[in-house]
Amino acid sequence: MSTPGLPPPEAAARLIRSRRTIHLFEPEPVPDEVVLRALDLARWAPNHRLTEPWRFVLLGPETARAVADLNAELVAAERGAAAGAAKRARWRAIPGWLVVTCRRSDDPLREREDYAACACAVQNLQLYLWSEGVGTKWTTGAVTRTARFYELLGLDAERETVVAMLWYGMPAVVPEVARRPLDEVLAVLP
């Protein structure tokens, strides 16, 4: 069954099933207009009471380098200088960086609903980018939870929390992925 004016359901199903987390990117940057279209579509995610709790931060080369250096320092402190240098080199090769934050709330239920809405916004963004041939990786690694990360991005930890740091670019490798059968994760109640 299809709604007039909308793409056929099998097109949406193909897009959802084909999207992959990309770990390795080609070096060329993604055109800004593609990223801006994706961000515009991200804001159409469902959000309870229309709170629109998301904020998007595009990282330029200078900020991305600073984040890569910060992460390399964290890795070096934990696993040694060679591991830190390898991480720095890998992260500095990532062509596009974007951070999604969620506005905090004093109401725990509202904060949970808003965080879920931001996760939906990230999925919208990822699916649109994928439809343009752009891969993403969503991470919430330790670096995104440090005060220095928040300082580098000009974020206020009292007012917002990081939902996702997204790397994006043209995929160098698209991994194969399988999912468990639906009957293993579905309960049907009377």
C-alpha positions in Angstrom: 0.0 0.0 0.0 1.4 3.4 -0.9 0.4 7.0 -0.1 0.0 9.2 -3.2 2.9 11.6 -3.6 5.3 9.5 -1.5 8.1 7.2 -2.6 7.1 3.5 -2.8 7.5 1.6 0.5 10.1 -0.7 -1.0 12.4 2.4 -1.6 12.2 3.4 2.1 12.8 -0.3 3.1 15.8 -0.5 0.8 17.3 2.7 2.2 16.8 1.6 5.8 18.2 -1.9 5.2 21.2 -0.7 3.2 22.5 2.0 5.6 25.7 1.1 7.3 28.0 2.5 9.9 31.1 3.6 8.0 34.5 3.4 9.6 36.7 4.4 6.7 36.1 7.4 4.4 37.5 8.7 1.2 39.5 11.9 1.8 37.3 14.3 -0.3 34.8 16.5 1.6 31.1 16.2 1.3 29.5 19.4 -0.3 28.1 21.7 2.3 24.7 21.9 0.6 24.3 18.1 1.1 25.1 18.4 4.8 22.7 21.4 5.2 19.9 19.5 3.5 20.4 16.6 5.8 20.4 18.9 8.9 17.2 20.5 7.6 15.6 17.1 7.4 16.9 16.0 10.8 14.8 18.7 12.4 11.6 17.0 11.1 12.1 14.2 13.6 9.2 13.5 16.0 9.5 15.3 19.2 7.0 15.2 22.1 5.3 18.6 22.6 7.3 20.0 19.7 10.2 20.9 22.0 12.7 20.7 19.2 15.5 20.0 21.7 18.3 19.4 19.3 21.3 21.6 18.4 23.7 20.9 15.6 27.4 21.9 15.6 29.4 21.6 12.4 33.1 21.3 13.1 35.5 23.1 10.9 39.0 21.8 10.2 40.6 23.6 13.2 38.0 22.3 15.7 38.1 18.8 14.3 41.9 18.8 14.6 41.6 20.0 18.2 39.1 17.2 19.0 41.4 14.6 17.3 44.3 15.9 19.4 42.3 15.7 22.6 41.2 12.2 21.9 44.8 11.2 21.0 45.9 12.6 24.4 43.2 10.5 26.2 44.2 7.3 24.3 47.9 7.9 24.9 47.3 8.3 28.6 45.5 5.0 28.7 47.4 2.9 26.1 50.7 4.7 25.3 52.1 7.2 22.9 52.0 4.9 19.9 48.3 4.2 20.3 47.7 8.0 20.7 49.6 8.8 17.6 47.8 6.2 15.6 44.4 7.5 16.8 45.4 11.1 16.0 46.3 10.1 12.4 43.1 8.1 11.9 40.9 10.9 13.3 42.6 13.6 11.4 41.8 11.7 8.2 38.0 12.0 8.8 36.6 14.4 6.2 33.4 15.6 8.0 32.5 16.2 11.7 29.1 17.1 13.2 27.9 17.0 16.8 24.3 16.8 17.9 23.4 17.9 21.4 20.1 17.8 23.4 18.8 20.6 25.6 18.7 19.4 29.3 15.6 19.6 31.4 14.9 19.6 35.1 12.0 17.1 34.4 13.5 13.6 34.0 10.7 12.4 31.7 11.0 15.4 29.5 14.8 15.0 29.3 14.3 11.3 28.3 11.7 12.2 25.6 13.9 15.0 24.3 17.0 12.7 24.1 14.9 10.1 22.2 13.8 12.9 19.8 17.4 13.8 19.2 18.2 10.2 18.4 15.4 10.2 15.9 16.9 13.4 14.4 20.3 11.7 14.1 18.6 8.8 12.3 16.9 11.2 9.9 20.2 12.8 9.1 22.0 9.5 8.6 19.3 8.1 6.3 19.3 11.3 4.1 23.0 11.4 3.9 23.0 7.7 3.0 20.5 8.4 0.2 23.1 10.9 -1.2 25.9 8.2 -1.0 27.4 9.7 2.2 28.3 7.4 5.0 28.3 8.2 8.7 29.6 6.9 12.0 27.7 7.8 15.2 30.0 7.8 18.3 29.7 8.8 21.9 33.2 7.9 22.9 34.9 9.0 26.0 36.2 12.2 24.4 32.6 13.5 24.0 32.1 13.3 27.8 35.1 15.4 28.8 34.9 19.0 29.9 37.6 19.9 27.4 35.4 18.6 24.5 32.6 20.8 25.7 35.0 23.8 25.9 36.4 23.2 22.4 32.9 23.2 20.9 31.5 26.1 23.1 28.9 23.8 24.7 27.3 24.4 28.1 27.3 21.2 30.0 24.6 22.6 32.3 22.2 23.3 29.5 23.0 20.5 26.9 24.3 17.0 26.6 26.1 15.4 23.6 23.9 12.8 21.9 26.2 12.1 18.9 29.4 12.9 17.4 29.0 12.0 13.7 31.8 11.5 11.2 30.7 11.7 7.6 32.2 11.3 4.2 32.2 9.2 1.1 32.6 5.5 2.2 35.9 3.9 1.4 34.5 0.5 2.6 30.8 -0.5 3.1 30.7 -3.4 5.6 28.3 -6.3 5.3 25.9 -6.5 8.2 23.3 -9.0 9.3 20.4 -8.7 11.8 18.8 -11.3 14.0 15.5 -12.6 12.6 12.4 -10.5 13.7 11.0 -13.5 15.7 14.0 -13.3 18.0 13.2 -9.8 19.1 9.4 -9.6 18.8 6.9 -10.5 21.5 3.2 -10.6 20.3 0.7 -10.3 23.1 -2.9 -11.3 23.1 
